[in-house]
Amino acid sequence: MAKKKLENLSFEESLSELETIVQNLEQGELSLEDSMTLFERGLNLSQASQEKLKNAEQKIQILLTKNGKTQLETFEGESDNTSND
């Protein structure tokens, strides 16, 4: 199966491929060589995804600065706390 170059993948495609890689590695049915190849691809995907996130954050900072805000505000969405107090 031909794999896209990292720079041609969208962020979502990178995450999807990373999930597939993790599943394949967790199954433990691959040879050591295949596992290492997948692990290396996963690391590269992770680094590329982090770079895309960093670039997106920088663009947001620029847009906020242009609109008179100089800092990102803390997002106060729903809590992930699932305890039943």
C-alpha positions in Angstrom: 0.0 0.0 0.0 1.4 3.3 -1.0 1.7 5.8 1.8 1.2 9.6 1.3 4.1 11.8 2.0 3.8 13.4 5.4 3.5 16.9 4.0 0.6 15.9 1.8 -1.5 14.5 4.8 -4.1 16.6 6.5 -4.0 16.7 10.3 -7.0 14.3 10.4 -5.4 11.9 8.0 -2.3 11.8 10.1 -4.3 11.1 13.3 -6.2 8.3 11.5 -3.0 6.7 10.3 -1.5 7.0 13.7 -4.4 5.2 15.2 -4.1 2.4 12.7 -0.3 2.1 13.4 -1.0 1.9 17.2 -3.6 -0.8 16.6 -1.2 -2.8 14.4 1.6 -2.5 16.9 -0.6 -3.5 19.8 -1.7 -6.7 18.1 1.9 -7.9 18.2 1.6 -10.0 15.1 4.2 -8.1 13.0 7.8 -8.9 12.5 10.4 -6.9 14.4 11.4 -5.2 11.1 7.8 -4.3 10.2 7.2 -3.1 13.7 10.2 -0.8 13.6 9.1 0.5 10.2 5.6 1.3 11.5 7.1 2.8 14.7 9.3 5.1 12.7 6.4 6.2 10.5 4.3 6.8 13.6 7.0 9.1 15.1 7.3 11.0 11.9 3.5 11.4 11.8 3.4 12.6 15.4 6.1 15.2 14.7 4.4 16.4 11.6 1.0 16.6 13.5 2.6 18.6 16.3 4.1 21.0 13.8 0.7 21.5 12.2 -0.9 22.2 15.6 1.9 24.7 16.4 1.3 26.5 13.1 -2.4 26.6 13.7 -1.9 28.1 17.2 0.5 30.7 15.7 -2.2 31.7 13.1 -4.8 32.0 15.8 -2.4 34.3 17.8 -1.9 36.4 14.7 -5.6 36.7 14.1 -6.3 37.6 17.8 -3.6 40.2 17.7 -5.1 41.8 14.6 -8.4 41.9 16.3 -7.1 43.7 19.4 -6.6 40.7 21.7 -3.1 39.8 22.6 -3.6 36.5 24.5 -5.6 33.4 24.1 -8.3 33.0 26.7 -8.6 29.8 28.7 -11.3 27.6 27.3 -13.8 26.6 29.9 -15.7 23.9 28.2 -17.4 20.9 29.7 -15.2 19.1 32.2 -14.1 15.5 31.5 -14.7 14.7 35.1 -17.0 11.7 35.2 -17.3 11.2 38.9 -20.7 10.9 40.4 -20.6 13.3 43.4 
